Amino acid sequence: MDVIRTRAFEFIETVQELSDAASVLDAMGRMLGQYGADQFCCAYVAPLSTEAPREAVLAHRLPRGFLDMYSAEQFVWDDPALRHCKTTLRPFRWLREAPFDPTREPRAVELVRRARDFGLNDGVMVPIASPGIRIGHVFFGGRDIHLPERDLPALHLIALYAFDRALTLRGQPEARTLVLSLRECEVLTLAAVGRSTEDIADALAITPRTVKAHVKSCCKKLGATTRTQAVMIAMRNRMISP
């Protein structure tokens, strides 16, 4: 198992015991500082109609004054990265991979300029499908992010756990979970250590199609949207132990 995946599992064990949002952000900093990240945010993509914009933020460590500016300018409605979170579940570079038209979206251009004024030149957004079918995200960024593609799965898992813990500390009730079958636990355990669908099928002497069916069943039972999120929920609730 590579170093980053081992450290991701250590993060998972640690974050469940943390009792405040600041500690969650500290733990993220220790994990992600090696990539150049020193700014973090766990938030919903948009506030509810009954919320002030800042209430959509679960926890953050962003430059002083940035959120005040962001809220005052109401950039939440013009942010290409938040819009892109609604179309993908894969981590992406902020704002490099969030498409927008500079000519037709001057507010997006202004957001990029203002963010750079605060030292937010680069970053990664991880979309999160949270309870209540409300989309969230975890952002980590800084002046220059060095992120190898091979480390993305582990970082995705870290982001899921960080958001989940921040949500729990906010006082949101945890979703009800159901018991997984032995075979479903075997499939998720192998997925947790990075095995592909084909590898899992070979290891368990079943077909890739059956593996996908088990993953789909796990997602339905656990209220997850992706295999990675199903792994996170199962590990959090001690249903599997990779």
C-alpha positions in Angstrom: 0.0 0.0 0.0 1.5 3.4 -0.9 2.2 6.1 1.7 -0.6 8.5 0.9 -3.2 5.7 1.1 -1.8 4.6 4.5 -1.9 8.2 5.7 -5.4 8.5 4.5 -6.5 5.6 6.6 -4.7 7.2 9.6 -6.6 10.4 8.9 -9.9 8.5 8.9 -9.1 7.0 12.3 -8.1 10.4 13.7 -10.9 12.5 12.3 -13.6 10.4 13.9 -12.3 11.4 17.4 -12.0 15.1 16.8 -14.4 17.3 18.7 -14.4 20.6 16.9 -14.1 22.0 13.3 -10.8 23.6 13.9 -9.2 20.3 14.7 -10.6 18.8 11.5 -9.0 21.6 9.5 -5.7 21.1 11.4 -5.8 17.4 10.5 -6.4 18.3 6.8 -3.5 20.7 6.9 -1.2 18.0 8.2 -2.3 15.7 5.4 -2.5 18.1 2.5 0.3 20.6 3.3 2.7 18.4 1.4 0.8 19.4 -1.8 1.0 23.1 -1.2 -2.4 23.5 0.4 -2.8 25.8 3.3 -6.4 27.0 2.8 -9.5 24.8 3.4 -13.2 24.9 3.3 -16.1 22.4 3.8 -19.4 23.9 2.7 -22.6 23.3 0.8 -22.6 24.5 -2.8 -25.4 27.0 -2.1 -27.3 28.3 1.0 -30.9 27.3 1.5 -33.5 30.0 1.0 -33.8 30.2 4.8 -30.0 30.6 5.3 -27.6 33.5 5.2 -24.8 32.7 2.7 -22.3 32.1 5.5 -24.5 29.5 7.1 -23.7 27.2 4.1 -20.1 27.0 5.3 -19.5 24.2 7.8 -15.8 24.9 8.5 -13.1 26.9 6.8 -9.6 28.1 7.0 -9.5 30.7 4.3 -7.6 34.0 4.1 -8.8 36.6 6.5 -11.6 38.7 4.9 -12.1 36.4 1.9 -15.5 35.0 3.0 -16.6 38.5 4.0 -15.8 39.7 0.5 -17.3 36.6 -1.2 -20.5 37.0 0.8 -20.8 40.7 0.3 -20.4 40.4 -3.4 -22.7 37.4 -3.6 -20.2 35.4 -5.7 -21.9 32.2 -4.6 -24.3 32.7 -7.5 -21.5 33.3 -10.1 -18.8 30.9 -9.0 -18.0 28.5 -11.9 -16.5 25.9 -9.5 -19.7 25.7 -7.4 -21.7 25.3 -10.6 -19.4 22.5 -11.8 -19.9 20.7 -8.5 -23.5 20.1 -9.6 -22.4 18.3 -12.8 -19.6 16.0 -11.5 -18.6 13.8 -8.5 -14.9 13.8 -9.4 -12.4 16.1 -7.9 -11.3 18.9 -10.2 -8.9 21.8 -10.3 -10.3 25.1 -9.1 -10.9 27.2 -11.3 -8.9 25.7 -14.0 -11.3 22.8 -14.8 -14.5 24.6 -14.0 -15.7 25.9 -17.4 -16.9 29.5 -17.9 -17.1 32.1 -20.7 -14.9 35.1 -19.8 -16.8 37.3 -22.3 -20.3 36.4 -21.1 -19.4 35.9 -17.4 -17.5 39.0 -16.2 -18.5 38.2 -12.6 -16.6 34.9 -12.8 -13.6 36.8 -14.2 -13.8 39.2 -11.3 -14.0 36.3 -8.8 -10.8 34.8 -10.1 -9.1 38.2 -9.8 -10.3 38.8 -6.3 -9.4 35.3 -5.2 -5.8 35.9 -6.4 -5.7 39.1 -4.4 -6.1 36.8 -1.4 -3.5 34.4 -2.5 -5.9 31.7 -3.8 -4.2 31.0 -7.1 -4.8 27.3 -7.3 -6.8 24.6 -5.6 -8.9 21.4 -5.8 -12.6 21.0 -5.3 -14.1 17.7 -4.2 -17.9 17.5 -4.8 -19.8 15.8 -2.0 -23.3 14.2 -2.2 -24.5 14.9 1.3 -27.6 13.7 3.3 -30.8 15.3 2.2 -29.7 15.3 -1.5 -27.9 18.6 -0.8 -24.6 19.0 -2.7 -21.5 20.0 -0.7 -17.8 20.4 -1.4 -14.4 20.3 0.1 -11.9 22.8 -1.1 -8.2 22.9 -0.5 -5.9 25.4 -2.1 -3.1 27.9 -2.0 -0.7 29.6 -4.2 0.5 26.5 -6.0 -0.9 23.0 -5.7 1.3 20.0 -6.7 -1.2 17.1 -7.0 -0.1 13.8 -8.6 -3.0 12.1 -10.4 -2.2 8.8 -8.5 -3.0 10.5 -5.2 -6.5 11.6 -6.1 -8.4 8.6 -4.8 -6.9 8.9 -1.4 -7.4 12.6 -1.3 -11.0 12.1 -2.3 -11.5 9.7 0.7 -9.9 12.3 3.0 -12.3 15.0 1.7 -15.3 12.8 2.2 -14.4 12.1 5.8 -13.5 15.7 6.6 -16.9 16.9 5.2 -18.8 14.1 7.1 -17.1 15.0 10.4 -17.7 18.7 9.9 -21.4 18.0 9.2 -21.7 15.8 12.3 -20.1 18.5 14.4 -22.5 21.0 13.0 -25.3 18.9 14.6 -26.7 17.2 11.6 -28.3 13.7 12.4 -26.4 10.8 10.9 -28.1 8.8 8.2 -29.5 5.4 9.2 -27.4 2.6 7.9 -28.3 -1.0 7.0 -26.4 -4.2 7.5 -24.3 -5.2 4.5 -24.0 -8.8 3.4 -20.7 -10.7 3.8 -20.0 -10.5 0.1 -20.8 -6.8 0.0 -18.4 -6.2 2.8 -15.7 -8.2 0.9 -16.3 -6.1 -2.2 -16.1 -2.7 -0.3 -13.0 -3.9 1.6 -11.2 -4.6 -1.6 -12.4 -1.3 -3.1 -11.1 0.5 -0.1 -7.5 -0.7 -0.7 -7.6 0.5 -4.3 -8.6 -2.7 -6.2 -10.3 -2.1 -9.5 -13.6 -3.8 -10.5 -11.7 -6.4 -12.5 -9.3 -7.1 -9.6 -12.1 -7.5 -7.2 -13.9 -9.9 -9.5 -10.7 -12.0 -9.9 -10.1 -12.0 -6.1 -13.6 -13.2 -5.3 -14.1 -15.5 -8.4 -17.1 -13.5 -9.6 -17.8 -11.5 -12.7 -17.2 -7.7 -13.0 -20.9 -7.3 -13.6 -21.6 -9.0 -10.2 -19.1 -6.7 -8.5 -20.9 -3.7 -10.0 -24.2 -5.1 -8.7 -22.8 -5.5 -5.2 -21.4 -1.9 -5.3 -24.8 -0.6 -6.5 -26.5 -2.5 -3.6 -24.1 -1.1 -1.1 -24.7 2.5 -2.3 -28.4 2.1 -2.0 -28.2 0.6 1.5 -25.8 3.3 2.7 -27.3 6.3 1.0 -24.1 6.8 -1.0 -23.8 8.2 -4.5 -20.4 6.7 -5.5 -18.3 3.7 -4.6 -15.8 5.9 -2.8 -18.6 7.4 -0.6 -19.9 3.9 0.1 -16.4 2.9 1.3 -16.3 6.0 3.5 -19.6 5.3 5.2 -18.8 1.6 5.7 -15.4 2.4 7.2 -16.9 5.2 9.4 -19.4 2.8 10.8 -16.9 0.1 11.3 -18.7 -2.2 8.8 -15.4 -2.9 7.0 -11.7 -2.7 8.2 -9.3 -2.6 5.3 
